[in-house]
């Protein structure tokens, strides 16, 4: 039963955080960010937010710093939008799965092109 609740809370946090980052945050360091996933601990004390950032490593680092700086604001806004007794601590991490998938796809197309020659 607890797994179902943590899954629902994680999806709700993902939805609300995506909206907050797009509409409410005005930090110029924060670039184009997509929230790809949220893992919430069983006791709802921590939430790992997985992000995909468009840009190079410097822009990714700047976006991460901006989000960490705004984590207090994001937690308070989440508390207003989601009815939880305690809003989880937000831990931001990069999700490299999209870049990894596109790299594998590129390699596969190169292999197919070589076989055709």
C-alpha positions in Angstrom: 0.0 0.0 0.0 2.9 2.4 0.8 4.4 1.9 -2.7 1.2 3.0 -4.3 1.1 6.2 -2.3 4.8 7.0 -2.9 4.2 6.5 -6.6 1.2 8.8 -6.6 3.0 11.5 -4.6 6.1 11.2 -6.9 3.9 11.7 -10.0 2.2 14.7 -8.4 5.5 16.3 -7.4 6.8 15.7 -10.9 3.7 17.4 -12.4 3.7 20.4 -10.0 7.5 20.9 -10.2 7.4 21.0 -14.0 4.8 23.7 -13.9 6.6 25.7 -11.2 10.0 25.6 -13.0 8.4 26.7 -16.3 6.1 29.5 -14.9 7.3 30.7 -11.5 11.2 30.6 -11.6 12.7 33.7 -13.0 16.4 32.8 -12.5 18.4 33.5 -15.7 20.7 30.6 -14.8 17.9 28.1 -15.3 17.7 27.0 -18.9 15.4 24.6 -20.7 14.7 21.9 -18.1 12.6 18.8 -18.3 11.7 16.9 -15.2 12.0 13.3 -16.3 11.3 11.4 -13.1 10.9 11.6 -9.3 11.8 8.9 -6.8 10.3 9.4 -3.3 11.5 7.5 -0.3 9.0 5.4 1.6 8.7 7.8 4.5 8.3 10.8 2.1 11.3 12.6 3.6 13.3 12.9 0.4 12.5 13.2 -3.3 15.1 12.7 -5.9 14.2 14.8 -9.0 15.8 13.7 -12.2 16.3 16.4 -14.8 17.2 16.7 -18.4 18.8 20.0 -19.3 19.3 21.3 -22.8 22.8 22.7 -23.3 26.4 22.0 -22.6 28.0 21.1 -19.2 28.4 24.7 -18.2 24.7 25.4 -18.7 23.8 22.2 -16.8 25.9 23.2 -13.8 24.4 26.7 -13.8 20.9 25.3 -14.0 21.5 22.9 -11.2 22.9 25.7 -9.0 19.9 27.9 -9.7 17.5 25.0 -8.8 19.4 24.3 -5.6 19.2 28.0 -4.7 15.4 27.9 -5.4 14.7 24.6 -3.6 13.2 26.4 -0.5 10.8 28.3 -2.7 9.9 25.2 -4.6 9.3 23.2 -1.4 7.0 26.0 -0.1 5.1 26.2 -3.3 4.8 22.4 -3.4 3.4 22.5 0.1 0.7 24.9 -1.0 -0.3 22.9 -4.0 -0.1 19.4 -2.6 -1.7 18.5 0.7 1.2 16.9 2.6 2.0 17.2 6.3 5.7 17.3 5.4 7.0 18.3 2.0 10.0 16.1 1.1 13.5 17.5 0.8 14.3 18.0 -2.9 17.5 16.5 -4.3 18.2 17.4 -7.9 20.1 15.0 -10.2 20.8 14.9 -13.9 19.2 12.2 -16.0 21.6 11.2 -18.7 19.3 8.5 -20.2 18.1 10.7 -23.0 21.6 11.7 -24.1 22.6 8.0 -23.7 19.7 6.8 -25.9 20.4 9.3 -28.6 24.1 8.3 -28.6 23.2 4.6 -29.0 20.7 5.5 -31.8 23.5 7.5 -33.6 25.9 4.5 -33.3 23.3 2.1 -34.6 22.6 4.3 -37.7 26.4 4.5 -38.3 26.6 0.7 -38.2 23.7 0.3 -40.7 25.3 2.9 -43.0 28.6 1.0 -42.9 26.8 -2.3 -43.7 25.1 -0.8 -46.7 28.4 0.3 -48.2 
